[in-house]
Amino acid sequence: MTRIAVIGAGLSGLVFANTLGDAAQIRLFEKSRGYGGRMATRRHEGFQFDHGAQFFTARSKSFQSFLEPCLEAGVVTRWDARFVEIDSDGISGRRIWNGEHPHYVGVPGMNALGRVLGEKLDIVLDTPVDKICGEAGDWRLHDLEGRDLGRFDWVVTSVPAGQVAALMPVEFSHLGAVEGCSMPGCYALMLGFSEPLSLEWDAALVRNGAISWISVDNSKPGRVDGTSLLVQSSNQWAEANMNRTDRYVVSQLMVETSRVTGQDFSRAEHIALHRWRYANPGQRRGARSLIDSRQRLAAIGDWCIRGRVESAFQSGVDAARRMRSLV
Protein backbone atom coordinates (compact mmCIF):
# COMPACT_ATOMS: atom_id res chain seq x y z
CA MET A 1 0.00 0.00 0.00
CA THR A 2 1.25 3.50 -0.85
CA ARG A 3 2.88 5.26 2.09
CA ILE A 4 1.95 8.93 2.53
CA ALA A 5 3.39 11.37 5.05
CA VAL A 6 1.25 14.38 5.92
CA ILE A 7 3.11 17.23 7.59
CA GLY A 8 0.68 19.10 9.81
CA ALA A 9 -2.48 17.85 11.53
CA GLY A 10 -4.66 20.90 10.95
CA LEU A 11 -8.12 20.50 9.49
CA SER A 12 -7.01 20.07 5.88
CA GLY A 13 -4.55 17.31 6.81
CA LEU A 14 -7.08 15.53 9.00
CA VAL A 15 -9.77 15.68 6.32
CA PHE A 16 -7.32 14.48 3.67
CA ALA A 17 -6.26 11.49 5.78
CA ASN A 18 -9.84 10.52 6.61
CA THR A 19 -10.92 10.80 2.98
CA LEU A 20 -8.02 8.83 1.47
CA GLY A 21 -7.21 6.54 4.39
CA ASP A 22 -8.87 3.51 2.81
CA ALA A 23 -6.55 3.66 -0.21
CA ALA A 24 -3.18 4.44 1.37
CA GLN A 25 -1.12 4.09 4.52
CA ILE A 26 -1.05 7.61 5.96
CA ARG A 27 0.97 8.97 8.88
CA LEU A 28 0.62 12.57 10.06
CA PHE A 29 3.38 14.53 11.78
CA GLU A 30 2.33 17.44 13.99
CA LYS A 31 4.72 19.81 15.74
CA SER A 32 2.23 20.70 18.51
CA ARG A 33 0.86 18.67 21.42
CA GLY A 34 -2.59 18.47 19.83
CA TYR A 35 -4.19 18.61 16.44
CA GLY A 36 -6.62 20.93 14.72
CA GLY A 37 -4.21 23.70 13.69
CA ARG A 38 -5.77 27.14 14.09
CA MET A 39 -8.98 25.52 15.33
CA ALA A 40 -7.34 25.83 18.73
CA THR A 41 -8.50 26.09 22.33
CA ARG A 42 -6.56 26.97 25.46
CA ARG A 43 -7.71 26.51 29.06
CA HIS A 44 -6.41 27.94 32.33
CA GLU A 45 -7.92 27.57 35.81
CA GLY A 46 -11.57 28.00 34.89
CA PHE A 47 -11.01 30.14 31.79
CA GLN A 48 -11.26 28.95 28.20
CA PHE A 49 -10.22 30.66 24.99
CA ASP A 50 -10.57 29.81 21.30
CA HIS A 51 -7.36 31.63 20.44
CA GLY A 52 -7.37 30.78 16.74
CA ALA A 53 -10.47 30.44 14.57
CA GLN A 54 -13.44 32.02 16.32
CA PHE A 55 -16.29 30.38 14.42
CA PHE A 56 -17.02 29.03 10.97
CA THR A 57 -19.78 28.97 8.38
CA ALA A 58 -20.84 26.34 5.86
CA ARG A 59 -21.68 27.66 2.42
CA SER A 60 -21.10 24.58 0.28
CA LYS A 61 -23.37 21.54 0.30
CA SER A 62 -20.37 19.25 0.75
CA PHE A 63 -19.28 21.00 3.96
CA GLN A 64 -22.86 21.13 5.21
CA SER A 65 -23.15 17.37 4.68
CA PHE A 66 -19.83 16.80 6.41
CA LEU A 67 -21.05 18.77 9.45
CA GLU A 68 -24.39 16.97 9.81
CA PRO A 69 -23.12 14.06 11.96
CA CYS A 70 -21.00 16.49 13.99
CA LEU A 71 -24.08 18.59 14.73
CA GLU A 72 -26.06 15.50 15.68
CA ALA A 73 -23.28 14.35 18.00
CA GLY A 74 -22.99 17.79 19.62
CA VAL A 75 -19.36 18.22 18.58
CA VAL A 76 -20.40 21.27 16.57
CA THR A 77 -23.26 23.64 17.33
CA ARG A 78 -24.61 27.07 16.40
CA TRP A 79 -23.40 30.19 18.16
CA ASP A 80 -26.26 32.68 18.18
CA ALA A 81 -24.11 35.58 19.27
CA ARG A 82 -25.10 39.18 19.85
CA PHE A 83 -22.84 40.62 17.18
CA VAL A 84 -21.77 44.22 16.65
CA GLU A 85 -19.51 46.13 14.28
CA ILE A 86 -17.34 48.86 15.77
CA ASP A 87 -15.59 51.68 13.92
CA SER A 88 -13.99 54.95 14.96
CA ASP A 89 -17.39 56.41 15.85
CA GLY A 90 -18.46 53.49 18.03
CA ILE A 91 -20.94 50.73 17.29
CA SER A 92 -22.12 51.04 13.70
CA GLY A 93 -24.23 47.91 13.40
CA ARG A 94 -25.94 45.22 15.46
CA ARG A 95 -27.54 41.88 14.76
CA ILE A 96 -28.20 38.51 16.32
CA TRP A 97 -26.71 35.53 14.54
CA ASN A 98 -29.34 32.88 13.90
CA GLY A 99 -30.25 29.85 11.83
CA GLU A 100 -30.74 31.84 8.64
CA HIS A 101 -26.97 32.23 8.26
CA PRO A 102 -25.55 29.87 10.92
CA HIS A 103 -22.25 30.51 12.63
CA TYR A 104 -20.79 27.35 14.12
CA VAL A 105 -18.32 26.53 16.89
CA GLY A 106 -16.81 23.33 18.19
CA VAL A 107 -18.01 22.02 21.56
CA PRO A 108 -16.63 22.21 24.21
CA GLY A 109 -13.94 24.11 22.27
CA MET A 110 -12.98 24.88 18.69
CA ASN A 111 -10.45 22.05 18.82
CA ALA A 112 -13.24 19.47 19.34
CA LEU A 113 -13.70 18.90 15.61
CA GLY A 114 -10.02 18.17 15.14
CA ARG A 115 -10.04 15.71 18.03
CA VAL A 116 -12.90 13.75 16.51
CA LEU A 117 -11.27 13.65 13.07
CA GLY A 118 -7.97 12.51 14.54
CA GLU A 119 -9.29 9.69 16.73
CA LYS A 120 -8.58 6.84 14.30
CA LEU A 121 -5.59 8.30 12.47
CA ASP A 122 -1.88 7.57 12.82
CA ILE A 123 -0.63 10.89 14.21
CA VAL A 124 2.80 11.60 15.67
CA LEU A 125 2.59 14.64 17.96
CA ASP A 126 5.34 16.95 19.25
CA THR A 127 7.35 16.22 16.12
CA PRO A 128 8.35 19.16 13.89
CA VAL A 129 9.51 18.04 10.45
CA ASP A 130 12.62 19.97 9.48
CA LYS A 131 13.70 18.40 6.19
CA ILE A 132 12.33 16.45 3.23
CA CYS A 133 15.12 14.54 1.47
CA GLY A 134 15.33 11.95 -1.27
CA GLU A 135 13.48 11.64 -4.53
CA ALA A 136 10.03 10.89 -5.94
CA GLY A 137 8.70 7.67 -4.47
CA ASP A 138 11.41 7.54 -1.81
CA TRP A 139 11.12 10.64 0.36
CA ARG A 140 12.72 10.72 3.81
CA LEU A 141 11.65 13.02 6.62
CA HIS A 142 13.90 14.30 9.41
CA ASP A 143 13.09 16.18 12.60
CA LEU A 144 14.93 19.16 14.07
CA GLU A 145 17.61 16.91 15.57
CA GLY A 146 18.20 15.10 12.30
CA ARG A 147 16.44 11.91 13.33
CA ASP A 148 14.93 9.80 10.55
CA LEU A 149 11.12 9.86 10.67
CA GLY A 150 10.63 7.29 7.94
CA ARG A 151 10.45 6.74 4.18
CA PHE A 152 7.37 7.56 2.15
CA ASP A 153 6.13 7.34 -1.42
CA TRP A 154 4.33 10.69 -1.16
CA VAL A 155 4.69 13.76 1.06
CA VAL A 156 1.75 16.12 1.58
CA THR A 157 2.20 19.36 3.50
CA SER A 158 -0.73 20.72 5.47
CA VAL A 159 0.94 23.78 7.02
CA PRO A 160 0.97 27.53 6.23
CA ALA A 161 2.40 28.57 2.88
CA GLY A 162 5.52 30.13 4.42
CA GLN A 163 6.40 26.83 6.08
CA VAL A 164 5.67 24.90 2.87
CA ALA A 165 8.10 27.13 0.97
CA ALA A 166 10.82 26.42 3.53
CA LEU A 167 10.20 22.66 3.59
CA MET A 168 9.49 21.62 0.02
CA PRO A 169 12.33 20.43 -2.25
CA VAL A 170 13.12 22.79 -5.10
CA GLU A 171 11.80 20.17 -7.52
CA PHE A 172 8.21 20.81 -6.36
CA SER A 173 6.53 22.22 -9.46
CA HIS A 174 4.16 24.48 -7.52
CA LEU A 175 6.83 26.17 -5.41
CA GLY A 176 6.32 29.50 -7.18
CA ALA A 177 2.61 29.51 -6.35
CA VAL A 178 3.40 28.73 -2.73
CA GLU A 179 5.97 31.50 -2.44
CA GLY A 180 3.46 33.95 -3.89
CA CYS A 181 0.98 33.36 -1.08
CA SER A 182 0.99 35.90 1.74
CA MET A 183 -0.32 34.93 5.18
CA PRO A 184 -0.01 37.94 7.51
CA GLY A 185 0.21 37.18 11.20
CA CYS A 186 -2.05 37.89 14.15
CA TYR A 187 -1.84 38.18 17.93
CA ALA A 188 -4.42 36.62 20.24
CA LEU A 189 -4.77 38.24 23.67
CA MET A 190 -6.55 36.14 26.31
CA LEU A 191 -8.05 37.87 29.34
CA GLY A 192 -9.79 36.08 32.24
CA PHE A 193 -11.99 37.83 34.83
CA SER A 194 -13.53 36.73 38.13
CA GLU A 195 -16.71 38.72 37.46
CA PRO A 196 -18.93 39.05 34.34
CA LEU A 197 -18.21 41.95 32.00
CA SER A 198 -20.80 44.66 31.41
CA LEU A 199 -20.83 44.31 27.63
CA GLU A 200 -24.01 44.42 25.56
CA TRP A 201 -22.61 42.06 22.93
CA ASP A 202 -20.86 38.70 22.62
CA ALA A 203 -18.75 39.31 19.52
CA ALA A 204 -17.42 42.44 17.86
CA LEU A 205 -15.77 43.07 14.52
CA VAL A 206 -13.51 46.10 14.94
CA ARG A 207 -12.43 48.17 11.95
CA ASN A 208 -9.44 50.43 11.25
CA GLY A 209 -7.37 49.89 14.36
CA ALA A 210 -4.82 47.75 16.14
CA ILE A 211 -7.43 45.13 16.98
CA SER A 212 -9.90 43.46 14.63
CA TRP A 213 -11.98 41.17 16.81
CA ILE A 214 -13.23 40.84 20.39
CA SER A 215 -15.36 38.01 21.72
CA VAL A 216 -16.69 36.93 25.08
CA ASP A 217 -15.68 33.32 24.62
CA ASN A 218 -17.73 32.00 27.52
CA SER A 219 -20.86 33.12 25.63
CA LYS A 220 -20.26 30.27 23.18
CA PRO A 221 -22.26 27.07 23.81
CA GLY A 222 -20.72 24.43 26.05
CA ARG A 223 -18.01 26.64 27.54
CA VAL A 224 -16.85 26.95 31.13
CA ASP A 225 -18.37 29.69 33.28
CA GLY A 226 -15.24 31.78 33.80
CA THR A 227 -15.48 35.13 32.01
CA SER A 228 -13.05 34.80 29.12
CA LEU A 229 -12.35 37.64 26.68
CA LEU A 230 -10.48 36.92 23.45
CA VAL A 231 -8.94 39.81 21.51
CA GLN A 232 -7.35 39.46 18.09
CA SER A 233 -5.06 42.09 16.64
CA SER A 234 -5.43 43.28 13.09
CA ASN A 235 -3.09 41.61 10.62
CA GLN A 236 -1.53 44.94 9.67
CA TRP A 237 -0.70 45.81 13.28
CA ALA A 238 0.63 42.31 13.95
CA GLU A 239 2.97 42.42 10.96
CA ALA A 240 4.31 45.80 12.06
CA ASN A 241 4.91 44.51 15.61
CA MET A 242 5.77 40.85 15.05
CA ASN A 243 9.23 41.18 16.59
CA ARG A 244 8.15 43.19 19.63
CA THR A 245 8.31 41.69 23.11
CA ASP A 246 5.21 40.00 24.52
CA ARG A 247 5.10 42.62 27.25
CA TYR A 248 4.89 45.42 24.71
CA VAL A 249 2.24 43.68 22.62
CA VAL A 250 0.06 42.89 25.64
CA SER A 251 0.24 46.46 26.94
CA GLN A 252 -0.67 47.97 23.57
CA LEU A 253 -3.53 45.59 22.91
CA MET A 254 -4.88 46.13 26.45
CA VAL A 255 -4.91 49.89 25.92
CA GLU A 256 -6.62 49.55 22.54
CA THR A 257 -9.23 47.10 23.84
CA SER A 258 -10.08 49.43 26.71
CA ARG A 259 -10.35 52.35 24.32
CA VAL A 260 -12.63 50.52 21.89
CA THR A 261 -14.97 49.16 24.57
CA GLY A 262 -14.83 52.07 27.00
CA GLN A 263 -13.89 49.72 29.85
CA ASP A 264 -10.76 49.23 31.91
CA PHE A 265 -9.47 45.67 31.50
CA SER A 266 -6.40 46.08 33.69
CA ARG A 267 -8.23 44.09 36.41
CA ALA A 268 -7.92 40.86 34.44
CA GLU A 269 -6.90 37.95 36.66
CA HIS A 270 -5.43 35.97 33.79
CA ILE A 271 -3.47 37.42 30.86
CA ALA A 272 -1.89 35.37 28.09
CA LEU A 273 -0.73 36.00 24.54
CA HIS A 274 -0.35 33.80 21.50
CA ARG A 275 1.54 34.83 18.37
CA TRP A 276 0.26 33.38 15.09
CA ARG A 277 3.09 33.96 12.62
CA TYR A 278 0.89 32.85 9.72
CA ALA A 279 -2.79 33.58 10.12
CA ASN A 280 -4.95 35.04 7.41
CA PRO A 281 -4.43 34.41 3.69
CA GLY A 282 -6.48 36.37 1.20
CA GLN A 283 -8.72 34.85 -1.44
CA ARG A 284 -6.87 33.01 -4.22
CA ARG A 285 -7.88 31.75 -7.64
CA GLY A 286 -6.70 28.43 -9.00
CA ALA A 287 -6.43 24.87 -7.74
CA ARG A 288 -7.80 23.97 -4.32
CA SER A 289 -4.77 21.78 -3.73
CA LEU A 290 -1.31 21.78 -5.32
CA ILE A 291 -0.31 18.31 -6.53
CA ASP A 292 2.90 17.38 -8.33
CA SER A 293 2.24 13.84 -9.51
CA ARG A 294 5.70 13.46 -11.03
CA GLN A 295 7.56 14.29 -7.82
CA ARG A 296 4.83 12.82 -5.62
CA LEU A 297 4.56 15.97 -3.54
CA ALA A 298 1.48 17.98 -2.62
CA ALA A 299 0.48 21.02 -0.60
CA ILE A 300 -2.94 21.61 0.93
CA GLY A 301 -4.49 24.12 3.30
CA ASP A 302 -7.04 26.89 3.59
CA TRP A 303 -4.49 29.25 2.05
CA CYS A 304 -4.97 27.49 -1.31
CA ILE A 305 -8.48 28.99 -1.40
CA ARG A 306 -9.19 31.50 1.37
CA GLY A 307 -8.58 31.83 5.10
CA ARG A 308 -11.65 29.96 6.29
CA VAL A 309 -12.32 26.69 8.07
CA GLU A 310 -14.48 25.59 5.14
CA SER A 311 -11.57 26.25 2.76
CA ALA A 312 -9.33 23.91 4.76
CA PHE A 313 -11.97 21.19 4.43
CA GLN A 314 -12.35 21.78 0.70
CA SER A 315 -8.59 21.66 0.09
CA GLY A 316 -8.20 18.39 1.97
CA VAL A 317 -11.10 16.73 0.15
CA ASP A 318 -9.92 18.00 -3.24
CA ALA A 319 -6.41 16.58 -2.78
CA ALA A 320 -7.72 13.23 -1.56
CA ARG A 321 -10.03 12.85 -4.53
CA ARG A 322 -7.38 13.83 -7.05
CA MET A 323 -4.74 11.59 -5.52
CA ARG A 324 -6.96 8.52 -5.29
CA SER A 325 -6.09 7.55 -8.85
CA LEU A 326 -2.38 8.21 -8.25
CA VAL A 327 -1.66 6.12 -5.16
FENJOUR-V741785 format. One line per field, one symbol per residue. burial: + if it has 9 or more other C-alpha atoms within 8 Angstrom, else -. A space follows every 50 residues. Layout:
burial->???
This chain:
burial->-++++++++++++++++++++-++++++++++--+++-+++-----++++ ++++-+++----++--+--++---+++++++++++++---++-+--++-- -++++++++++++++-++--+-+++-++++-+---++++++++------- ++++++++++++-++-++---+-++--++-+++++++++++++------- +++++++--+++++++++-++-+--++++++++++-+++---------++ --++-+++---------+--+-+--+-+++++-----+++++--++++++ +++++++-+++++++++++++--+---
